[in-house]
Amino acid sequence: MYMKSKTFNMSLPASLLAKIDAVAKREYRNRSELIREALRKYVQDIEEWEALFTYGHQQAREKGVKSERQVNEIVRQYRHGA
């Protein structure tokens, strides 16, 4: 699948750019490929965390849990078989 690309400029500290270039060279990629993959992974991680938190909030609402203290008490009871 071909995805239309857009070009944009960004500034990075020279030290970070040197690290990016070193990793890209070790992985036989160019700078754009490496940064594109890093951003893709970052966005995927954010989406997964958001889904996890949404699920957690939903479960808390369904179970009537309103505080972290209640969560800790539920976990303590579970661990001790109460």
HUDAUR-V820891 format. One record per pair of residues at least 24 apart in sequence whose ideal C-beta (glycine too) atoms are under 10 Angstrom apart, sorted by the first residue. I is the first residue (numbers start at 1). GAP is how many residues later the second one is. Records with the same first field share a line. If there is no record, write none. Layout:
I = GAP / GAP
This chain:
5 = 27 / 31
7 = 25
10 = 25
